[in-house]
Amino acid sequence: MGESLSEQDHVAVAAAIAQAEAATAGEIRVVVLTRPLVRHPFYGLMWAALLALVLPWPLALLTALDTPALLSVQACAFMIAGAVLIFTPLGALTVPRFAREEAGRAAAIDHFLALGIHRTSGRTGVLILVAPAERLVEVVADEAIHAKLGHEAWESVCAAVLVGARQGRLGDGLVEGVAVAGHLLARHVPPTAGDANELPDRMIVV
């Protein structure tokens, strides 16, 4: 899910947004994050400390090591495990799923507000945020959309993006996710006379 997006992907996603918005009063924006949402050193050190605390006990029972030797083993275990979990990709595996999900939701809301998606005239803005490093997709919908669809409706959007991403086709997944969002919006928020495109269609990669 971490492959880079090409210029062709940017064009395809923007075209998909324009096509989806042609059939609805809703507004769609797509944001892709290139940096991890959760920095893992804290969790790496936590697991290294846990290992260092537990390791001396079986050694004390199964070996003849004295207390200074056990303390030395404990210190070495903490330093080695800490270095491995901080400075290698293995550290990312120590981040709990709930921490990834909370960080993803917070990032989605931050970008929703920062991009002014909540300022559309009909409160019909929708943000699709993708965090490849965490393998997360978050959707935030404004008041008028949320009141009609609710949280559960966006699971199909997230699933569409993830299917493409897991196959190494993040750009295609985003196009499909936008199309699914467009179908949902078209059914519940049809276009009205005088609709204007209030938000840019281009995808944002940060």
Secondary structure as UniProt FT lines:
FT   HELIX           7..21
FT   TURN            22..23
FT   STRAND          27..32
FT   HELIX           41..54
FT   HELIX           56..62
FT   HELIX           67..87
FT   HELIX           89..94
FT   HELIX           97..114
FT   TURN            115..116
FT   HELIX           117..119
FT   TURN            121..122
FT   STRAND          125..131
FT   HELIX           132..134
FT   STRAND          136..141
FT   HELIX           143..149
FT   HELIX           151..154
FT   HELIX           155..166
FT   TURN            167..168
FT   HELIX           170..188
FT   TURN            193..194
FT   STRAND          204..205
//
